Amino acid sequence: MKTKDYRIAAVGSDLLTLGMKLAGISESYPAHEGEEAEARMHELLGRDDIGIIIVTSGLVKKMRDRKILNAVNNSVTPLVVQIPDYSEAGEEEADVLNKLILRAIGIDLSAKKKSGG
């Protein structure tokens, strides 16, 4: 029996999608407004080759389409994982995100933030 290969997709800020692309997730789509995110999520949720969708929780809060929100909160395949965006994360969440990014792609984003860059 042949197993199905699924892809990972990400929807979020420019920083998130850049990080995901650097980590090898080619299906990374920047979105800044709720309607933009809803359209992208509608497309991704309808695809049978997507197994995981990573989306920032800030974008989910901007979404108004109840059908999309229901799918985001209850979908099993694809599984929708909400993560805080770097800009909306508190200090503890930002530290966790920094460590994950550093481990995944070797870039310490906190060093740039602390130096003002």
One Martini backbone bead per residue (centre of mass of N, CA, C, O) as a GRO file, in nm:
protein
  117
    1MET     BB    1   0.095   0.038   0.024
    2LYS     BB    2   0.056   0.368  -0.046
    3THR     BB    3   0.170   0.662   0.066
    4LYS     BB    4   0.101   0.986   0.150
    5ASP     BB    5   0.211   1.300   0.055
    6TYR     BB    6   0.270   1.584   0.248
    7ARG     BB    7   0.232   1.925   0.301
    8ILE     BB    8   0.361   2.236   0.406
    9ALA     BB    9   0.205   2.534   0.534
   10ALA     BB   10   0.220   2.904   0.535
   11VAL     BB   11   0.062   3.180   0.726
   12GLY     BB   12   0.186   3.527   0.729
   13SER     BB   13   0.429   3.699   0.780
   14ASP     BB   14   0.717   3.784   0.637
   15LEU     BB   15   0.896   3.654   0.854
   16LEU     BB   16   0.766   3.378   0.863
   17THR     BB   17   0.788   3.302   0.560
   18LEU     BB   18   1.091   3.327   0.544
   19GLY     BB   19   1.160   3.116   0.761
   20MET     BB   20   1.014   2.880   0.620
   21LYS     BB   21   1.179   2.886   0.361
   22LEU     BB   22   1.454   2.839   0.505
   23ALA     BB   23   1.329   2.555   0.624
   24GLY     BB   24   1.170   2.432   0.343
   25ILE     BB   25   0.891   2.593   0.309
   26SER     BB   26   0.746   2.672   0.008
   27GLU     BB   27   0.445   2.706   0.134
   28SER     BB   28   0.467   3.047   0.167
   29TYR     BB   29   0.228   3.302   0.283
   30PRO     BB   30   0.164   3.620   0.277
   31ALA     BB   31  -0.029   3.795   0.540
   32HIS     BB   32  -0.220   4.090   0.684
   33GLU     BB   33  -0.519   4.018   0.639
   34GLY     BB   34  -0.810   3.854   0.680
   35GLU     BB   35  -0.899   3.817   0.381
   36GLU     BB   36  -0.630   3.710   0.279
   37ALA     BB   37  -0.622   3.465   0.472
   38GLU     BB   38  -0.891   3.335   0.392
   39ALA     BB   39  -0.821   3.277   0.097
   40ARG     BB   40  -0.575   3.098   0.157
   41MET     BB   41  -0.715   2.894   0.345
   42HIS     BB   42  -0.925   2.795   0.146
   43GLU     BB   43  -0.725   2.677  -0.050
   44LEU     BB   44  -0.564   2.486   0.147
   45LEU     BB   45  -0.811   2.324   0.264
   46GLY     BB   46  -0.882   2.211  -0.042
   47ARG     BB   47  -0.626   2.054  -0.037
   48ASP     BB   48  -0.485   1.713  -0.064
   49ASP     BB   49  -0.155   1.793  -0.010
   50ILE     BB   50  -0.223   1.906   0.276
   51GLY     BB   51  -0.129   1.852   0.627
   52ILE     BB   52  -0.007   2.143   0.713
   53ILE     BB   53  -0.101   2.451   0.883
   54ILE     BB   54   0.057   2.756   0.934
   55VAL     BB   55  -0.066   3.009   1.165
   56THR     BB   56  -0.132   3.306   1.285
   57SER     BB   57  -0.318   3.423   1.546
   58GLY     BB   58  -0.365   3.713   1.441
   59LEU     BB   59  -0.511   3.626   1.179
   60VAL     BB   60  -0.740   3.469   1.305
   61LYS     BB   61  -0.861   3.722   1.453
   62LYS     BB   62  -0.928   3.866   1.161
   63MET     BB   63  -1.129   3.661   1.103
   64ARG     BB   64  -1.491   3.618   0.980
   65ASP     BB   65  -1.521   3.344   0.855
   66ARG     BB   66  -1.684   3.079   0.990
   67LYS     BB   67  -1.593   2.845   0.810
   68ILE     BB   68  -1.290   2.892   0.841
   69LEU     BB   69  -1.276   2.895   1.151
   70ASN     BB   70  -1.380   2.608   1.188
   71ALA     BB   71  -1.150   2.474   1.029
   72VAL     BB   72  -0.915   2.582   1.197
   73ASN     BB   73  -1.031   2.453   1.480
   74ASN     BB   74  -1.118   2.135   1.346
   75SER     BB   75  -0.907   2.032   1.170
   76VAL     BB   76  -0.722   1.739   1.069
   77THR     BB   77  -0.733   1.742   0.737
   78PRO     BB   78  -0.572   1.965   0.785
   79LEU     BB   79  -0.355   2.074   1.014
   80VAL     BB   80  -0.395   2.349   1.237
   81VAL     BB   81  -0.136   2.579   1.333
   82GLN     BB   82  -0.100   2.801   1.595
   83ILE     BB   83   0.105   3.095   1.604
   84PRO     BB   84   0.293   3.332   1.709
   85ASP     BB   85   0.390   3.620   1.622
   86TYR     BB   86   0.663   3.799   1.670
   87SER     BB   87   0.504   4.079   1.720
   88GLU     BB   88   0.280   3.929   1.934
   89ALA     BB   89   0.480   3.840   2.131
   90GLY     BB   90   0.588   3.775   2.412
   91GLU     BB   91   0.870   3.723   2.578
   92GLU     BB   92   0.840   3.413   2.603
   93GLU     BB   93   0.754   3.354   2.309
   94ALA     BB   94   0.999   3.489   2.174
   95ASP     BB   95   1.209   3.299   2.298
   96VAL     BB   96   1.101   3.041   2.172
   97LEU     BB   97   1.114   3.133   1.879
   98ASN     BB   98   1.417   3.194   1.874
   99LYS     BB   99   1.510   2.905   1.937
  100LEU     BB  100   1.376   2.769   1.693
  101ILE     BB  101   1.515   2.939   1.474
  102LEU     BB  102   1.805   2.883   1.554
  103ARG     BB  103   1.783   2.571   1.523
  104ALA     BB  104   1.674   2.565   1.224
  105ILE     BB  105   1.864   2.831   1.081
  106GLY     BB  106   2.084   3.005   1.259
  107ILE     BB  107   1.908   3.259   1.362
  108ASP     BB  108   1.934   3.552   1.571
  109LEU     BB  109   1.681   3.775   1.629
  110SER     BB  110   1.752   3.907   1.908
  111ALA     BB  111   2.012   4.054   1.826
  112LYS     BB  112   1.879   4.260   1.637
  113LYS     BB  113   1.674   4.381   1.839
  114LYS     BB  114   1.885   4.476   2.058
  115SER     BB  115   2.060   4.655   1.834
  116GLY     BB  116   1.823   4.790   1.637
  117GLY     BB  117   1.789   4.594   1.355
   0.00000   0.00000   0.00000
